[in-house]
Amino acid sequence: MTPETGRVPVRGSDARHSPSRNQDMKPTTIMATVLTAASALASDTVHAQGQWAFGDSSVSDRGERIAVTLDDDLLVCGSSVLSRIDGATTTIEWRRSVRDFYPMDVIEAADGRVVAAGLHVDDVGGFHAAIVFFDGAGNYLDQRLYPGANAYETYELIQTLDGGFLLACEVGSPSGSIVPMLIRTDGVGDEIWMNRYDMPDHPFGMGEFCAVEETRVDDRSMFHLTGRFQNDSFSKSETLMAVIDEFGTPILAAELGFDAFSDFGRGLRVVDDGYVVTGFSKQLNEGGGTYLMRLDLNFMVQWYRGIGAFAGNKGMDITSAGQVRLPGFSSFPDPVRKAAIVEIDLAAPNSAQGWRYGGASSEKGLDFVPDGAGYALVGETWSFGTALADQYLVRTDATLRSDCEEEPYAPQVIPDQIVRRELKLMAVALEPTEQPELNPLEVRWFEQVICEDPEPIGPCTDPPIEMTAWWTLDELAGTLAADSISGLDGLHVGGPVIVSGMVENALEFDGLDDHVRIAGDPLLQMDGVAVVTGDLTIDAWIRIDASSPGGLHPIASSNSFCQGYAFYVRDGRLETGFSDGPLQARWTSSNPVTAGQWVHVAFACDRGLPNETCRFYIDGVEEFGVLSFPFTPTLGSMGGAAFYIGRMDPFCSAGNNQAEHFDGVIDEVEYFRRALDASEIQAIHAAGEAGKCKVTCDPPWDRPFCLDDAFIDVTIPVCNASQIDADVQISFSGLTPPDCGGIAGPTGFTLLTPNPVVVAAGGCVNVVVRIDRPVGMTALNQVGCYEMQLENLVDGRISSCRGSVQDRRDLCPIVPPDPIEISVGVVSEVDFPFLDTGFDGETVVWRAVVYAPDMTFSDAFSLDGGTPGSSLVGEVQTSEGEEGLITFSLRATRFIAGNCDVVIFTQAGRSWVPLASRGLRMAPGVFSCPADLNGDLVVNGGDLGLILGDWGACSGCSTDLDGDGEVGGADLGLFLSEWGDCTG
């Protein structure tokens, strides 16, 4: 005889049986039943450990039941929602809601169908049991309703060993009480039998079945059940135990309880010589706890243990080593509820240990399932995601660790004596009735990863250079929207909700009053002076709510009624509006923006283009905007107005007479005081969910090996532009020509800084690495390259950067490792000392060049008062063994985010070879000098020629310094008042 146990779906016969009416319980025992508990750790499937929150941001959600599919996906039901979660990636594959249906249990059938059982509420408020069928992809297939059936505590659904289903629930009795009910069906949900179980000795008592397992002995099925029983007085609850045969006839039943407090059964497992049962108990405190007890096959108690300050539920697993594992949460008197899994040894059940999971607010664990080598625990959370409760998922390894928010947990275990009493059940067969229709619907959800064992999702793309502001909107909580570049932080207004975004988190706006407000700042204002051209780019990821695709959806704006600029979607198309009072301009995209899905949108305005137009980009595809009005250099300028995300004030250029608000989700908002080109915008779109690299590095180029150096120590800044601390794992590798350098790069790297390194949100850390001289570096001026790779262990993203080393056995730089801190418009002195260790000659001819963060020439710096963007050439006398000094002044004319580099080259014949470099780190700011029309930082004759060239009517010209539409004497007076150095 080979026993089998329930919940393992197998195909079998579909024979119908016709039980007789009013069948009494037979006085027989079931000593022939012999079973072995299944182990939770039967599978070695590998998955990410961690914790996740899932939910609809507008309602409370909870995960009440969970099941695992044959291909290791997870099925979760609760709060009217049924969802399937990819077991390998922990991402939602689909989610379904059926109108007027509330799922309370879910399983996967042997043929791959997803089967949910729960409550159907009819048009007049009546409750009926229901089973709804979906295919594996979540497509609605069919349903069966069982009128009159209900549930007080929960439903239990299993697929029987013959391929049908058994549903345990409850139903009203003729006395008006609620009694247990079982519905046995075939494989499509049609009833084989449907029985109510009256309690003749307690006509006004109450009962329900909460858990069921099937065993098979001698080709006959028996169903083992536990649940709740209340006597006629309803004074307290007791545990109900029963065995029902395959025809629905009661075989054995009992009630187990205490005189002083309530208990009832929630879960059971059939073991080789009886049962292990768990349930609710008020034994230890007023808030209630959990019990675990061992019964023999006749429900005689072998031992009973109360578990204090722990609220368990239906779930239970018994390992091959005899460890009982229970899901639940810490309860009273613990001040904070936390989801938990506890473990008790069946052979020595006097103590419990396990782990608690969750954040600072509150979590509940309501069910779990064996998941690979560990467990998947579901429940509800208030610590993560929205302000309302959300579904909560914890995935552990075999030791119950999630490698996330967790702590050891050891609730109190106290033995006690529970009393067993016989209970008589009588089966009453019920007739099926007409079945009403159900209507399947989809629901709107978000997903937030709380923490997990990350896997790389990159590659991310390097942020475009000269970014002015970057609101990642990645905050986990609070009302701050931090700017990662210039410190232009915003505040939530109206209550936008933090949700899962295209890249990490985002903000969901309700279309009524939600927005982010950033205080007015010159960095966010356009103007027409020569140094600041009025060029502008704004980009973002957006997802317009599918229920409101029309209307006006502001993305970003800074405007009064007829002054300023705005970027928005109107009736499905991108628009950008500008105004400076009498003059207005509006651009409209020719292609639509699709509502209900993530779309990357951008506009870039370049006033140097022949037609002075703005270009739109939708998912990286460029299209020219439609120019409706003339465009002038000062159009769109604002003085001190706030900058909004998700809001636009009344604006004549857009035609709205009231404030408008975005309805949907916005993520990754960026602002540039220049026009990005198509390739830069396309790179942002192509990166998708990997986004722009928030953890970046900036190794120096051409760091020299001086004479006889076997190694050098190189300082490299690692910066974190995200809103959470980064735990960064660092590695290095050498590069080979022709990819980079003239010789094979270095291969010996020793980090002198702890690895991984924690980089605080918005901060930088200087990492020091010792680099061995490349094997092939044996001659002057040879250059080898290397790559530095950063893996953020928090989110799994990987970024990289490159640097180089070279042989300078003739001149040895003596350069401080830290970057030079500079401010816009302020003169800084830059020194490059060096030691002559064998230079061929007495005069060192040098050249200084400033490079932008992407290693292109930068036109934002003036060296020794020269034209911005020009290099500087000089010479210095030297002799072997003596020190020399290269020195000059440097001024920034505009703000550039990120590290720029000033590099010194020395002349070698007709070539220039690098000697040394220093990083430049700039404080945010705006340089304004309206009379410096040619941008050389000096108001002089060159600028005067421009004024004279525009003399007369010239509305909107940069030479019209007083803005009266004419270049004349008043402008000349303003010009002469600023004659000379305009930065002082």
Buried (B, 14 or more C-beta within 10 A) or exposed (E): EEBEBBBEBEEBEBEEEEBEEEBEBEEEEBEEBBBEBBBBBEBEBEBBBBBBBBBBBEBBBBBBBBBBBEEBBBBBBBBBBBBBBBBBEBEBBBBBBBEBBBBBBBBBBBEEBBBBBBBBBEEEEEBBBBBBBBEBEBEBEEBBBBBBBBBEBBBBBBBBBBBBBBBBBBBBBEBEBBBBBBBBBBBBBEBBBBBBBBBEEBBBBBBBBBBBBBBBBEEEBBBBBBBBBBBBEEEBBBBBBBBBBBBBBBBBBBBBBBEEBBBBBBBBBBBEBBBBBBBBBBBBBEEBBBBBBBBEBBBEBEBBBBBBBBBBBBBBBBBEEBBBBBBBBBBBEBEBBBBBBBBBBBEEBEEBBBBBBBBEBBBBBBBBBBBBBBBBBBBBBBBBBBEBBBBBBBBBBEEBBBBBBBEEBEBBBBEBEBEBEEBEBBBBBBEEEEBBEBEBEEBBBBBBBBBBBBEEBBBBBBBBBBBBBBBBBBBBBEEEBBBBBBEBBBEBBBEBBBBBBBBBBBBBBBBEBBBBBBEBBBBBBBBBBBBBBBBBBBBBBBBBBEEEBEBBBBBBBBBBBBBBBBBBBBEBBBBBBBBBEEBBBBBBBEEBBBBEEBBBBBBBBBBEBEEBBBBBBBBBEBEBBBBBBEBBBBBBBBEEBBBBBBBBBBBBBBEBEEBBBBBBBBBBBBBBBBBBBBEBBBBBBEBBBBBBBBBBBBBBBBBBBBBEBEBBEBBBBBBBBBBBBBBBEBEBEBBEEEEBBBBBBBBBBEBEBEEBBBBEBBEBBEBEBEBBBBEBBEEBBBBBBBBBBBBBBBBBBBBBBBBBBBBBBBBBBBBEBEBBEBBBBBBBEBEBBBBBBBBEEEEBBBBBBBBBBBEEEBBBBBBBBBBBBBBBEBEBEBEEEEEBEBEBBBBBBBBBBBBBBBBBBBBBEEEBBBBBBBBBBBEBBBBBBBBBBBBBBBBBEBBBEBBEEBBEEBBBBBBBBEBEEBBBEEBBEBBEEBBEBBBE
